[in-house]
Amino acid sequence: MLLRGFTPVRTVPSRALFVQTSRCTRLREGLQWGRFAAAAAAAATRGTFWYGERTRRVVWRLCGQTSDQVRAAEPQQHLEKQPSGPSWVFRVYLAPELRAALRVASSERKGRVFVPGAEPKLDELHAVIRERFVALKKLHGTPLRVVLVSGKPDSNAVIDSDARLKETSQMQVPLYLRFDPQLDPSLIEQFRQRPRGIRFGGTTLQTRQLPPFYPMNKSSVLTDDIQMLSFYRFVSISEPEELASRLRFYLKPLAVRGRIYIATEGVNAQVAVPVSSLDAFQQLFAPDAPHLTELAGIYLNMDPYRLSAAQFAEQPPFRNLHIRCRRKIVADGLKEPLDLAQVGRELSPAEWQKALEDPHAILLDVRNDYETQLGTFQSAGDARPLNTRTYRETWKALEERLANEPRDRRVLTFCTGGIRCVKAAAYLQSRLGFQRVERLGGGIVSYAAEAKRHGWEPKFKGSVYVFDERLKAPVTNDVLSRCETCGGPTQDILHCAHVPCHRRLIQCPNCRHRLSGCCSSECQRGLELALASATNELHWYTQSMNRTAPWGTEASILKELAAETYRSFPQAAHMMSGPVQGALLQAVARLSRAQRVLEIGTFTGYATLCFAGAMGPNNVNQVVTVERDPESADIAEHFFQRATEGMAPIRLYRGAALDVLQLLWEHEEPPFDLIYLDADKRQYIAYYEFILERRLLAPHGALLVDNVLFRPLYGKQRHADLEDVELGDRAERIALRSTKLMQAVHEFNKHVQEDARVTQVILPIRDGVSIIQWSKP
Ligand SMILES: C[S@@+](CC[C@H](N)C(=O)[O-])C[C@H]1O[C@@H](n2cnc3c(N)ncnc32)[C@H](O)[C@@H]1O
């Protein structure tokens, strides 16, 4: 199997699975990588894989389906649908006007298409595009025309023959196809230009060069301080995709990270710029700079405090540069666009400082409730927050709040960076008829920077909510907000860790810890279930990808033992450690050069034999193992007696684990280098405490605990929910039992996490193995 990063791939070999990934939350990433893994493993013997490494969400393009539609259980079926022979890959974008006209969801605005065959055919390209973009069906077979767009109308070139398409395909660039209804319904092909320039059909398309003022040898690794800044402009942008491509071209070499939204109404950006790139960045947007004329002379709203490279690395506000084309740069939910010619008067921070002293003014915080809670302005006038949950609610809130106010009353508005105030002021002025609307230019960010520069006592108290992963930046040390869970004072703001909720909330560290980063116990439970499922899929992948050592003489005995276990305990054989975990236990035993190993929970002895085999025979080495079930112990003993050659001696105790631990302690057995805890999960804390308190674990030893990511039997649980007639009560019992076991394991994990005596690392192998060691050996 071949895994490759996806730089422009033009041909796809037969039987290849093409996977594209894009931005997604971490938890979902886990789930989706699990699916990817499942398919990759299932098809490993069948072909070649291509996947994009820059982005994360797994998409299965050959079937024209997203990962959400493809189940891990049936990857082969989808692979069967691949075209045979080589294919050509094109990236297709639908123009914003077309998207709007056809009501295409933003997730469907672009996609890759595959044209089968060694030589790309124009007809086939049209056909696959129509098939890929279902919305095009609404055009009822309107003929398509393919045009190569250079960004300048006079150097566009029509692709009207297979020969031209082939020529296009052979360029070393990703291709962008765009449909423009204005050009007599046509598909327009646009490509990212390279500095060296590209000739197409006898035309040299305009090329872009990096400006001479760029720092040389700029590495994308951030090693210097970082300036956080934002900028916005309401300006008519006819080709958002084209501007996006230009911005990417100029900003990437400067190692800029952040988020930029482009719409036909303008541009809105929050970015992190390394200080060594800052000069070039500013020159790029200078009033007379020719590179980004739409944004020339734009106001760059700098954060008052810079982040050091270390701070940035520890909690990166942005990890990458995301430039996205949207319908609007501020989602306002309004059907009719606002008149942006009437946007009130912009006040400088100094004017604002004064305006706040006006007792007759109405002060409007047009941010959302959680933002206001973190910090806000104090004024002499009438200051009441709008308490909206989203910006879309602003209009109704404004109408209610100002219903009885005289239209000539002075209204002051503010927000984080100023952009929301532009629309709010336009609404106040043009729709509600207020005549004296004034807004804080550059918002709180600009005000805080000015206050710092001039040494003013800030009238803004608390922290400002910011739209990056930091979530807040302090302006003053005042703590105005309260924990939503316990009501105590706190400035901590976070997103609920349960992805489907992901609600923003203010929560103190204690409550956050107690609820595992979730907003409620329901979400905490949901998170646990989701993690369990993710673990399931990861297990599938690791299991199939591991290459375990050849077992030699041990192999046959382990295989025999496994077969015997399946015969004797068909319902419980899954409890055996198995080859992957067995290999891990052997690796740890070898790495730690363990001489004395204790296993709690022998079952039929699979792990015991793995340890004994890894340690080998000598005078000191010994494996002690405990099992309370006589039938399992009989099978284990039978195999231990047979397998003696090349192995450490094994001592099997029959009985309850805590009794045997007591016995070992009373007989003053030397401590163990490795203890493998793999018995009753509800007793884990008791075993753990006994082992630590009685010092049964050697100072440099390791306690391995199995099943620490134990997952409930998902399918059965769902059957129980649906009152499946066949499984009936039994399914419910199984579901209940596994849920209780999961809770017990979670309790254990938390118990260890809070224990300063030890360090713990959890490996997501099988259903999780913890490695616990003394913090101070
Ligand atoms: C998951 S299995 C162990 C698997 C085994 N370590 C392996 O690698 O194949 C758990 C075993 O622990 C045993 N067990 C559970 N509670 C116990 C207890 N309190 N004392 C002794 N053995 C116990 C069960 O009978 C079962 O055989």
Ligand as a Chemical Component Dictionary entry (heavy atoms), coordinates in Angstrom:
data_LIG
# 
_chem_comp.id                   LIG 
_chem_comp.type                 NON-POLYMER 
_chem_comp.pdbx_formal_charge   0 
_chem_comp.three_letter_code    LIG 
# 
loop_
_chem_comp_atom.comp_id 
_chem_comp_atom.atom_id 
_chem_comp_atom.alt_atom_id 
_chem_comp_atom.type_symbol 
_chem_comp_atom.charge 
_chem_comp_atom.model_Cartn_x 
_chem_comp_atom.model_Cartn_y 
_chem_comp_atom.model_Cartn_z 
_chem_comp_atom.pdbx_ordinal 
LIG C1  C1  C 0  -9.804  -10.178 30.647 1  
LIG S1  S1  S 1  -9.546  -11.689 31.330 2  
LIG C2  C2  C 0  -7.822  -11.822 31.407 3  
LIG C3  C3  C 0  -7.195  -12.057 30.087 4  
LIG C4  C4  C 0  -5.784  -12.454 30.173 5  
LIG N1  N1  N 0  -4.976  -11.560 30.920 6  
LIG C5  C5  C 0  -5.198  -12.584 28.787 7  
LIG O1  O1  O 0  -4.357  -11.810 28.446 8  
LIG O2  O2  O -1 -5.626  -13.442 28.020 9  
LIG C6  C6  C 0  -9.973  -11.449 33.022 10 
LIG C7  C7  C 0  -9.811  -12.636 33.883 11 
LIG O3  O3  O 0  -9.764  -12.170 35.204 12 
LIG C8  C8  C 0  -10.424 -13.096 36.029 13 
LIG N2  N2  N 0  -10.840 -12.398 37.235 14 
LIG C9  C9  C 0  -11.818 -11.473 37.337 15 
LIG N3  N3  N 0  -11.901 -11.060 38.612 16 
LIG C10 C10 C 0  -10.973 -11.718 39.316 17 
LIG C11 C11 C 0  -10.617 -11.720 40.677 18 
LIG N4  N4  N 0  -11.205 -10.947 41.542 19 
LIG N5  N5  N 0  -9.634  -12.519 41.031 20 
LIG C12 C12 C 0  -8.991  -13.322 40.140 21 
LIG N6  N6  N 0  -9.301  -13.371 38.851 22 
LIG C13 C13 C 0  -10.286 -12.585 38.446 23 
LIG C14 C14 C 0  -11.580 -13.594 35.194 24 
LIG O4  O4  O 0  -12.005 -14.839 35.629 25 
LIG C15 C15 C 0  -10.964 -13.619 33.810 26 
LIG O5  O5  O 0  -10.500 -14.896 33.508 27 
# 
loop_
_chem_comp_bond.comp_id 
_chem_comp_bond.atom_id_1 
_chem_comp_bond.atom_id_2 
_chem_comp_bond.value_order 
_chem_comp_bond.pdbx_ordinal 
LIG C1  S1  SING 1  
LIG S1  C2  SING 2  
LIG S1  C6  SING 3  
LIG C2  C3  SING 4  
LIG C3  C4  SING 5  
LIG C4  N1  SING 6  
LIG C4  C5  SING 7  
LIG C5  O1  DOUB 8  
LIG C5  O2  SING 9  
LIG C6  C7  SING 10 
LIG C7  O3  SING 11 
LIG C7  C15 SING 12 
LIG O3  C8  SING 13 
LIG C8  N2  SING 14 
LIG C8  C14 SING 15 
LIG N2  C9  SING 16 
LIG N2  C13 SING 17 
LIG C9  N3  DOUB 18 
LIG N3  C10 SING 19 
LIG C10 C11 SING 20 
LIG C10 C13 DOUB 21 
LIG C11 N4  SING 22 
LIG C11 N5  DOUB 23 
LIG N5  C12 SING 24 
LIG C12 N6  DOUB 25 
LIG N6  C13 SING 26 
LIG C14 O4  SING 27 
LIG C14 C15 SING 28 
LIG C15 O5  SING 29 
# 
